[in-house]
Amino acid sequence: MKKIKSALISVYYKDGLDILIHTLAKQNVTFYSTGGTQAFIEKLGYKVVPVEELTSYPSILGGRVKTLHPKVFGGILARRENEEDVQQLKQFEIPELDVVVVDLYPFEETVKNQSSLFDEEITSEIIEKIDIGGISLIRAAAKNFNDTVIVSQKSQYTVLADYLEQHNGETNLSFRREYAKQAFAVSSHYDTLIHRYFSMATPYETFKESYLNADVLRYGENPHQQGFYFGDITEVFDILNGKQLSYNNLVDIDAAIHLMNEFSEPTFAVLKHTNACGVATKSTVLEAWKAALAADAISAFGGVLITNVTIDEATAAEIDKLFFEVLIAPNFDKNALQLLMKKKNRILLKQKLFSFPNKQFKSLLNGVIVQEFDKKIEQQNELKCVTKRIPTATQMDDLLFANKIAKHLKSNTIVLVKDKQLLAMGCGQTSRVDALKQAIHKAIIFGFDLKGSVMASDAFFPFPDCVEIADNAGVSAVIHPGGSIKDQDSIDYCDAHNMAMVLTGTRHFKH
């Protein structure tokens, strides 16, 4: 155990700092500080030794240099059990510093508050939020955890205060080592954020990601696997009800969010294993729910539900009849929420406005693969009609609707739609023909008449067999990227059988 006799305190955030100051004062700790923190401690009624007095140098260069001095870092880095170090402290009149309480300038917050990207004006403001003295103090104190306690986050103020109260102002080695570990996490995260900012123009030269928040999940992809989520899910949702999230819950939730981001009209979707098994856009949320469920009421069991409009009581009453894992909505009526919360394990998420990252990554082999998110949403004016028959306004709406769904299904995929309702889909197949046959089979099972429906494919048709099978099932219009050397064969079939076909020019594979 080591007794704390002195403390260097210089922080940006002072929330809860008073509690720690009072606790340290009870132990007759000598305070060293700078600027605003010095004034804060003095206002609490305690004497402070200014760092300027210790170093015999004022704060210079607009505050860029305050603590960068041997008398500060010597007091932090000195090894108390090394006789040569102890003698040098005496020789140069350097006090031992037993605890260092330092946080960092709000670089991340400053970047988030900027409306534009990297330019000279913003760079000037942000550069001054790159901490030099603070990060150096953190690393020095963490390096010498054998003798020094490093407090690098405001969340630790009260924790340390409680610990010192319980241990008569002393700390043990394991405590100091744990705080050192957390300090290096803070410093590495901070440097990653700075690197990310400077790499805006060339984001793929290096791979650096950092998250300070970690949640233990119920389990991983399977119960025998551990799972963790690194990030702050509360930035995306308010968790209103339900059990702890699992790995699979999060994967499905992510898929649901990205799918729903494609739609602006009242829409409901049901997902299972990241694939949409029901999607519908209607005039009300209740109609949308009933139409989405009708596409595959069997797969909906235990699924993830999402809508882009408020859940009212009538809709909640219908949803309540189904066993589901997760329900996501921008809001819930009071009575709807009370009804849905009667089952404690149901996960209810209120979605917030959130801007998702522009890139996605996953571990692969001995590295990581990174790509931009597929945020392309085809518009009607981008489509090219290649057949004699031109799609009607209703068909065009359905084609665009189907194309959005196909984008978010596992390849190979086929989507069948009518009246902005998913009738059936086939996905994750090794053959596009198999995906189509699967979709037709599902539509028949759930009692849908495919006459007048439309078909979307995530990639081109290498042969005309798919449009022929679709035609025989009742499909009247087709949307796909095009690009096959045999596109004309499919076009010719459509022309011969009074079908419409439009090309997007954009493939949406999803592996």
C-alpha positions as CSV (number, residue, x, y, z in Angstrom):
1,M,0.0,0.0,0.0
2,K,1.2,3.5,-0.8
3,K,0.0,6.7,1.0
4,I,-1.1,9.6,-1.2
5,K,0.7,12.7,0.1
6,S,0.6,14.9,-3.0
7,A,-1.6,15.4,-6.1
8,L,-1.3,17.2,-9.4
9,I,-4.8,18.1,-10.6
10,S,-5.5,19.9,-13.9
11,V,-8.8,19.0,-15.6
12,Y,-11.1,20.3,-18.2
13,Y,-14.2,18.7,-16.7
14,K,-14.9,19.4,-13.1
15,D,-18.1,17.5,-12.5
16,G,-17.8,15.6,-9.3
17,L,-14.2,16.8,-8.8
18,D,-15.2,18.6,-5.5
19,I,-15.9,15.2,-3.9
20,L,-12.4,14.0,-4.7
21,I,-10.8,17.3,-3.5
22,H,-12.5,17.1,-0.2
23,T,-11.4,13.5,0.3
24,L,-7.8,14.2,-0.6
25,A,-7.8,17.3,1.8
26,K,-8.9,15.1,4.7
27,Q,-5.7,13.1,4.1
28,N,-3.7,16.3,4.2
29,V,-2.6,16.0,0.6
30,T,-0.6,18.8,-1.0
31,F,-2.3,20.1,-4.1
32,Y,-0.5,21.3,-7.2
33,S,-2.6,22.8,-10.0
34,T,-3.0,25.2,-12.9
35,G,-5.4,27.8,-14.2
36,G,-9.1,27.1,-13.8
37,T,-8.5,23.9,-11.7
38,Q,-6.4,25.9,-9.3
39,A,-9.1,28.5,-8.9
40,F,-11.7,25.7,-8.4
41,I,-9.7,24.1,-5.6
42,E,-9.0,27.4,-3.9
43,K,-12.7,28.3,-4.1
44,L,-13.4,25.1,-2.1
45,G,-11.1,26.6,0.6
46,Y,-7.9,24.7,0.1
47,K,-4.4,25.9,-0.5
48,V,-2.8,25.2,-3.8
49,V,0.8,25.2,-5.0
50,P,0.7,26.7,-8.5
51,V,2.6,24.7,-11.1
52,E,4.3,28.0,-12.1
53,E,5.7,28.2,-8.6
54,L,7.0,24.7,-8.8
55,T,8.7,25.1,-12.2
56,S,9.6,28.8,-12.0
57,Y,8.0,29.2,-15.4
58,P,4.7,30.8,-16.3
59,S,2.2,29.3,-18.6
60,I,3.4,30.3,-22.0
61,L,2.4,30.2,-25.7
62,G,-1.2,30.8,-25.0
63,G,-1.4,27.9,-22.6
64,R,0.2,25.4,-24.9
65,V,3.0,24.9,-22.4
66,K,2.1,24.7,-18.7
67,T,3.2,21.4,-17.2
68,L,5.9,20.3,-19.6
69,H,8.8,20.6,-17.2
70,P,11.3,18.2,-15.5
71,K,10.1,19.3,-12.0
72,V,6.6,18.0,-13.0
73,F,7.5,14.9,-14.9
74,G,10.4,14.1,-12.5
75,G,7.9,14.0,-9.6
76,I,5.7,11.7,-11.6
77,L,8.2,9.3,-13.1
78,A,10.7,9.0,-10.2
79,R,11.0,5.4,-9.0
80,R,10.5,5.7,-5.2
81,E,12.6,2.5,-4.5
82,N,15.5,3.6,-6.8
83,E,18.1,5.4,-4.6
84,E,19.5,7.3,-7.6
85,D,16.1,8.6,-8.5
86,V,15.4,9.6,-4.9
87,Q,18.7,11.5,-4.7
88,Q,18.1,13.3,-7.9
89,L,14.7,14.5,-6.6
90,K,16.4,15.9,-3.6
91,Q,19.2,17.4,-5.7
92,F,16.8,19.3,-8.0
93,E,14.1,20.0,-5.4
94,I,11.5,18.0,-7.1
95,P,8.5,16.9,-5.0
96,E,7.1,13.4,-5.4
97,L,3.6,13.4,-7.1
98,D,1.6,10.5,-5.9
99,V,-1.6,11.0,-7.8
100,V,-2.2,12.8,-11.1
101,V,-5.7,13.9,-12.0
102,V,-5.9,14.9,-15.6
103,D,-8.3,14.7,-18.5
104,L,-8.0,15.8,-22.1
105,Y,-9.3,18.7,-24.2
106,P,-12.6,17.7,-25.8
107,F,-11.2,16.9,-29.3
108,E,-14.0,14.5,-30.2
109,E,-16.8,16.8,-29.1
110,T,-15.2,19.7,-31.0
111,V,-15.1,17.6,-34.2
112,K,-18.7,16.4,-33.8
113,N,-19.9,20.0,-33.4
114,Q,-18.4,21.1,-36.7
115,S,-20.7,21.3,-39.7
116,S,-18.0,21.0,-42.3
117,L,-15.1,18.7,-42.9
118,F,-11.4,19.4,-43.0
119,D,-10.5,22.9,-44.0
120,E,-8.2,25.6,-42.8
121,E,-10.7,27.5,-40.6
122,I,-11.9,24.4,-38.8
123,T,-8.4,23.0,-38.5
124,S,-7.3,26.1,-36.6
125,E,-10.0,25.6,-34.0
126,I,-9.5,21.9,-33.7
127,I,-5.7,22.0,-33.5
128,E,-6.0,23.8,-30.2
129,K,-8.0,20.9,-28.9
130,I,-5.2,18.5,-29.4
131,D,-3.9,18.0,-25.9
132,I,-0.1,17.7,-25.4
133,G,0.6,18.3,-21.7
134,G,-2.4,16.3,-20.6
135,I,-1.7,13.3,-22.7
136,S,2.0,13.4,-21.6
137,L,1.0,13.5,-17.9
138,I,-1.4,10.6,-18.4
139,R,1.2,8.4,-20.1
140,A,3.9,9.3,-17.5
141,A,1.7,8.6,-14.5
142,A,0.4,5.4,-16.1
143,K,4.0,4.2,-16.9
144,N,4.9,4.7,-13.2
145,F,1.9,3.0,-11.8
146,N,4.1,1.3,-9.3
147,D,4.2,4.6,-7.4
148,T,1.6,6.9,-8.9
149,V,-2.1,6.8,-9.4
150,I,-3.4,8.2,-12.7
151,V,-7.0,9.5,-12.8
152,S,-7.7,10.1,-16.5
153,Q,-11.5,10.3,-16.7
154,K,-14.1,12.2,-14.7
155,S,-16.0,9.0,-14.0
156,Q,-13.1,8.0,-11.8
157,Y,-13.3,11.0,-9.4
158,T,-15.9,9.7,-7.1
159,V,-14.6,6.1,-7.4
160,L,-11.2,7.1,-6.2
161,A,-12.7,9.2,-3.4
162,D,-14.7,6.2,-2.1
163,Y,-11.6,4.0,-2.4
164,L,-9.5,6.4,-0.4
165,E,-12.2,6.8,2.3
166,Q,-12.2,3.0,2.7
167,H,-8.4,2.6,2.7
168,N,-7.3,5.6,4.7
169,G,-5.8,7.5,1.8
170,E,-3.7,4.5,0.5
171,T,-3.7,2.6,-2.8
172,N,-2.5,-0.9,-3.6
173,L,-0.6,-2.0,-6.7
174,S,-3.5,-3.7,-8.4
175,F,-5.6,-0.6,-8.1
176,R,-2.9,1.6,-9.6
177,R,-2.3,-0.9,-12.4
178,E,-6.0,-1.0,-13.2
179,Y,-6.1,2.8,-13.5
180,A,-3.0,2.7,-15.6
181,K,-4.6,0.3,-18.0
182,Q,-7.6,2.6,-18.3
183,A,-5.4,5.6,-18.8
184,F,-3.6,3.9,-21.7
185,A,-7.0,3.1,-23.2
186,V,-7.9,6.8,-22.9
187,S,-4.7,8.0,-24.5
188,S,-4.8,5.5,-27.4
189,H,-8.4,6.3,-28.1
190,Y,-7.6,10.0,-28.1
191,D,-4.8,9.5,-30.6
192,T,-7.0,7.4,-32.8
193,L,-9.6,10.1,-33.0
194,I,-7.0,12.7,-33.9
195,H,-5.6,10.3,-36.6
196,R,-9.1,9.8,-37.9
197,Y,-9.6,13.5,-38.3
198,F,-6.4,14.0,-40.2
199,S,-7.2,11.0,-42.4
200,M,-10.6,12.3,-43.6
201,A,-9.2,12.8,-47.1
202,T,-7.5,9.4,-47.2
203,P,-9.5,7.2,-44.8
204,Y,-8.3,3.8,-46.1
205,E,-4.5,4.2,-45.8
206,T,-4.6,2.7,-42.3
207,F,-7.1,0.9,-40.2
208,K,-7.6,2.4,-36.7
209,E,-10.8,2.1,-34.7
210,S,-11.3,2.7,-31.0
211,Y,-14.3,2.3,-28.7
212,L,-14.1,3.0,-24.9
213,N,-17.5,1.6,-24.0
214,A,-18.0,-2.2,-23.9
215,D,-21.2,-4.1,-23.0
216,V,-21.2,-7.8,-22.2
217,L,-23.8,-9.5,-24.4
218,R,-26.0,-12.5,-23.3
219,Y,-23.8,-14.6,-25.5
220,G,-22.3,-14.5,-29.0
221,E,-23.7,-16.0,-32.2
222,N,-24.3,-19.2,-30.2
223,P,-24.7,-19.7,-26.4
224,H,-21.2,-21.3,-26.1
225,Q,-19.6,-18.2,-27.5
226,Q,-18.9,-15.0,-25.5
227,G,-20.0,-11.8,-27.1
228,F,-19.2,-8.1,-26.5
229,Y,-20.5,-4.9,-28.0
230,F,-18.0,-2.0,-28.3
231,G,-19.9,1.3,-28.7
232,D,-22.6,3.3,-27.1
233,I,-26.0,1.9,-28.1
234,T,-27.7,4.7,-26.2
235,E,-26.7,7.1,-28.9
236,V,-29.0,5.2,-31.3
237,F,-31.8,4.0,-29.0
238,D,-33.6,4.4,-25.7
239,I,-34.0,0.9,-24.4
240,L,-37.5,0.9,-23.0
241,N,-38.0,-2.7,-22.0
242,G,-36.6,-6.2,-22.3
243,K,-33.8,-8.5,-21.6
244,Q,-30.1,-8.1,-22.2
245,L,-29.2,-7.9,-25.9
246,S,-27.5,-10.8,-27.6
247,Y,-25.0,-10.8,-30.5
248,N,-27.8,-12.0,-32.9
249,N,-30.2,-9.3,-31.6
250,L,-27.7,-6.6,-32.5
251,V,-26.9,-8.0,-35.9
252,D,-30.6,-8.2,-36.7
253,I,-31.2,-4.7,-35.3
254,D,-28.5,-3.3,-37.5
255,A,-30.0,-4.9,-40.6
256,A,-33.5,-3.6,-39.6
257,I,-32.3,0.0,-39.2
258,H,-30.5,0.1,-42.5
259,L,-33.5,-1.4,-44.3
260,M,-35.9,1.0,-42.8
261,N,-33.7,4.0,-43.6
262,E,-34.7,3.4,-47.3
263,F,-38.3,4.4,-46.7
264,S,-40.1,7.7,-45.8
265,E,-43.8,6.7,-46.1
266,P,-45.4,4.7,-43.2
267,T,-43.6,1.3,-43.4
268,F,-43.4,-1.8,-41.3
269,A,-40.8,-4.6,-41.7
270,V,-40.2,-8.0,-40.1
271,L,-36.7,-9.5,-40.2
272,K,-35.4,-12.9,-39.4
273,H,-31.7,-13.7,-39.4
274,T,-31.0,-10.2,-41.0
275,N,-33.4,-10.9,-43.9
276,A,-36.7,-9.2,-44.4
277,C,-39.5,-11.7,-44.5
278,G,-42.2,-9.0,-44.5
279,V,-42.3,-5.4,-45.6
280,A,-45.2,-3.1,-46.5
281,T,-45.8,0.6,-47.0
282,K,-49.4,1.7,-46.4
283,S,-51.4,4.7,-45.3
284,T,-51.4,3.8,-41.6
285,V,-49.0,1.9,-39.3
286,L,-51.7,-0.7,-38.5
287,E,-52.3,-1.4,-42.2
288,A,-48.5,-1.6,-42.8
289,W,-48.1,-4.1,-39.9
290,K,-50.9,-6.4,-41.1
291,A,-49.5,-6.4,-44.7
292,A,-46.0,-7.0,-43.5
293,L,-47.0,-9.9,-41.3
294,A,-49.1,-11.5,-44.1
295,A,-46.0,-12.1,-46.2
296,D,-44.7,-14.8,-43.9
297,A,-46.4,-15.1,-40.5
298,I,-44.4,-18.3,-39.8
299,S,-40.9,-16.7,-40.1
300,A,-42.1,-13.6,-38.2
301,F,-42.2,-15.7,-35.0
302,G,-39.3,-14.6,-32.8
303,G,-38.3,-12.0,-35.3
304,V,-37.2,-8.3,-35.2
305,L,-39.9,-5.8,-36.0
306,I,-39.3,-2.2,-37.1
307,T,-41.4,0.8,-38.3
308,N,-40.7,4.4,-39.1
309,V,-43.9,5.8,-37.5
310,T,-45.2,5.9,-33.9
311,I,-46.8,2.7,-32.6
312,D,-50.4,3.4,-31.5
313,E,-52.5,1.3,-29.2
314,A,-54.5,-0.4,-31.9
315,T,-51.3,-1.5,-33.7
316,A,-49.7,-2.6,-30.4
317,A,-52.7,-4.8,-29.7
318,E,-52.2,-6.6,-33.0
319,I,-48.4,-6.9,-32.5
320,D,-49.0,-8.2,-29.0
321,K,-50.5,-11.4,-30.5
322,L,-47.1,-12.4,-31.9
323,F,-44.0,-13.6,-30.1
324,F,-41.2,-11.4,-31.2
325,E,-37.7,-10.6,-29.9
326,V,-37.3,-6.9,-30.7
327,L,-39.6,-4.0,-31.7
328,I,-38.1,-0.7,-33.0
329,A,-40.0,2.5,-33.5
330,P,-39.4,6.2,-33.4
331,N,-42.0,6.5,-30.6
332,F,-44.8,4.7,-28.8
333,D,-48.1,6.0,-27.6
334,K,-48.4,5.7,-23.8
335,N,-51.1,3.1,-23.8
336,A,-49.3,1.1,-26.6
337,L,-46.1,1.1,-24.5
338,Q,-47.9,-0.1,-21.4
339,L,-49.5,-2.9,-23.3
340,L,-46.3,-4.1,-24.9
341,M,-44.3,-3.8,-21.7
342,K,-46.4,-6.4,-20.0
343,K,-44.0,-9.1,-21.2
344,K,-40.8,-8.2,-19.5
345,N,-38.4,-10.0,-22.0
346,R,-39.6,-8.1,-25.0
347,I,-36.9,-5.7,-26.2
348,L,-38.5,-2.4,-27.0
349,L,-36.3,0.3,-28.6
350,K,-37.1,3.9,-29.3
351,Q,-34.9,5.0,-32.2
352,K,-33.1,8.3,-32.1
353,L,-31.9,10.4,-34.9
354,F,-28.4,9.2,-35.6
355,S,-26.0,9.5,-38.4
356,F,-24.3,6.2,-39.1
357,P,-20.7,5.8,-40.2
358,N,-19.8,5.8,-43.9
359,K,-17.8,2.6,-43.7
360,Q,-18.2,-0.9,-42.4
361,F,-15.6,-3.5,-41.5
362,K,-15.2,-7.1,-40.4
363,S,-12.4,-9.3,-39.4
364,L,-11.2,-11.7,-42.1
365,L,-8.3,-14.1,-42.3
366,N,-5.4,-12.3,-40.6
367,G,-6.7,-8.8,-41.1
368,V,-9.8,-6.7,-41.7
369,I,-11.8,-5.8,-44.8
370,V,-13.3,-2.4,-45.0
371,Q,-15.8,-0.9,-47.5
372,E,-18.1,2.1,-47.8
373,F,-21.7,1.4,-46.8
374,D,-24.1,0.8,-49.7
375,K,-26.1,4.0,-49.4
376,K,-27.2,4.1,-53.1
377,I,-31.0,4.5,-53.5
378,E,-32.2,4.3,-57.1
379,Q,-34.6,7.0,-58.2
380,Q,-37.1,6.8,-61.0
381,N,-35.2,9.2,-63.2
382,E,-32.2,6.9,-63.0
383,L,-34.0,3.9,-64.4
384,K,-33.8,2.8,-68.0
385,C,-36.8,1.1,-69.6
386,V,-35.5,-1.4,-72.2
387,T,-38.8,-2.9,-73.3
388,K,-41.6,-1.8,-75.5
389,R,-44.0,-1.9,-72.6
390,I,-43.4,1.0,-70.2
391,P,-44.2,0.3,-66.5
392,T,-47.4,2.1,-65.2
393,A,-47.1,4.6,-62.3
394,T,-48.2,1.8,-59.9
395,Q,-45.8,-0.7,-61.3
396,M,-42.9,1.8,-61.1
397,D,-43.7,2.5,-57.4
398,D,-43.6,-1.3,-56.8
399,L,-40.4,-1.8,-58.8
400,L,-38.6,0.9,-56.7
401,F,-40.1,-0.6,-53.5
402,A,-38.9,-4.1,-54.5
403,N,-35.5,-2.9,-55.4
404,K,-35.0,-1.3,-52.0
405,I,-35.8,-4.7,-50.3
406,A,-33.6,-6.7,-52.6
407,K,-30.7,-4.5,-51.7
408,H,-30.9,-5.7,-48.0
409,L,-31.4,-9.4,-48.6
410,K,-28.6,-12.0,-48.8
411,S,-27.5,-12.8,-52.4
412,N,-28.6,-14.3,-54.6
413,T,-32.0,-12.8,-54.1
414,I,-35.4,-12.3,-55.8
415,V,-38.2,-10.1,-54.5
416,L,-41.9,-10.2,-55.5
417,V,-44.0,-7.2,-54.7
418,K,-47.5,-5.9,-55.4
419,D,-49.1,-2.7,-54.0
420,K,-46.0,-1.8,-52.0
421,Q,-46.2,-5.1,-50.1
422,L,-43.6,-7.8,-50.1
423,L,-45.4,-10.9,-51.3
424,A,-42.4,-13.2,-51.1
425,M,-38.7,-13.4,-51.4
426,G,-36.0,-16.0,-52.1
427,C,-32.5,-15.2,-50.8
428,G,-29.1,-16.6,-50.0
429,Q,-29.3,-19.1,-52.8
430,T,-26.5,-20.3,-55.0
431,S,-28.7,-19.9,-58.1
432,R,-30.9,-17.0,-59.1
433,V,-33.4,-19.5,-60.5
434,D,-33.5,-21.2,-57.1
435,A,-34.1,-17.9,-55.4
436,L,-37.0,-17.2,-57.8
437,K,-38.6,-20.6,-57.3
438,Q,-38.3,-20.2,-53.6
439,A,-40.1,-16.9,-53.7
440,I,-42.9,-18.2,-55.9
441,H,-43.3,-21.2,-53.6
442,K,-43.6,-19.0,-50.5
443,A,-46.1,-16.7,-52.2
444,I,-48.3,-19.7,-53.1
445,I,-48.0,-21.0,-49.5
446,F,-49.3,-17.7,-48.0
447,G,-52.1,-17.4,-50.5
448,F,-50.9,-14.5,-52.7
449,D,-51.9,-14.1,-56.3
450,L,-48.8,-13.0,-58.3
451,K,-50.8,-11.8,-61.3
452,G,-49.7,-8.2,-61.8
453,S,-46.8,-8.3,-59.4
454,V,-43.3,-7.1,-60.0
455,M,-39.9,-8.8,-59.5
456,A,-36.6,-7.3,-58.4
457,S,-33.2,-9.0,-58.6
458,D,-30.0,-7.9,-56.8
459,A,-27.9,-8.7,-59.9
460,F,-28.4,-9.2,-63.6
461,F,-30.0,-12.3,-65.3
462,P,-27.4,-14.3,-67.1
463,F,-30.1,-16.1,-69.0
464,P,-33.8,-15.4,-69.8
465,D,-35.0,-18.4,-67.7
466,C,-35.9,-16.2,-64.7
467,V,-38.1,-13.8,-66.6
468,E,-39.8,-16.8,-68.3
469,I,-40.5,-18.4,-64.9
470,A,-41.7,-15.1,-63.5
471,D,-44.0,-14.5,-66.4
472,N,-45.6,-17.9,-66.0
473,A,-46.2,-17.1,-62.3
474,G,-48.0,-13.8,-63.2
475,V,-45.2,-11.2,-62.8
476,S,-45.8,-8.2,-65.1
477,A,-42.6,-6.0,-64.6
478,V,-39.0,-6.6,-63.7
479,I,-36.2,-4.5,-62.3
480,H,-32.5,-5.5,-62.2
481,P,-29.1,-3.9,-62.7
482,G,-28.5,-5.3,-66.2
483,G,-25.0,-5.8,-67.5
484,S,-25.1,-9.4,-68.7
485,I,-23.8,-10.1,-72.2
486,K,-27.1,-11.9,-72.7
487,D,-29.4,-9.0,-71.4
488,Q,-31.0,-8.8,-74.8
489,D,-32.3,-12.4,-74.5
490,S,-34.2,-11.4,-71.4
491,I,-35.4,-8.2,-73.0
492,D,-36.6,-10.1,-76.1
493,Y,-38.6,-12.5,-73.9
494,C,-40.3,-9.6,-72.1
495,D,-41.2,-7.9,-75.4
496,A,-42.6,-11.1,-76.7
497,H,-44.8,-11.6,-73.6
498,N,-45.9,-8.0,-72.9
499,M,-43.7,-7.6,-69.8
500,A,-41.9,-4.3,-68.7
501,M,-38.3,-4.3,-67.7
502,V,-36.2,-1.5,-66.3
503,L,-32.5,-1.4,-65.5
504,T,-30.8,0.3,-62.6
505,G,-27.2,0.0,-63.6
506,T,-26.3,-0.7,-60.0
507,R,-25.7,-4.1,-58.4
508,H,-26.6,-4.6,-54.8
509,F,-24.8,-7.8,-53.7
510,K,-24.9,-8.7,-50.0
511,H,-22.7,-11.5,-48.8
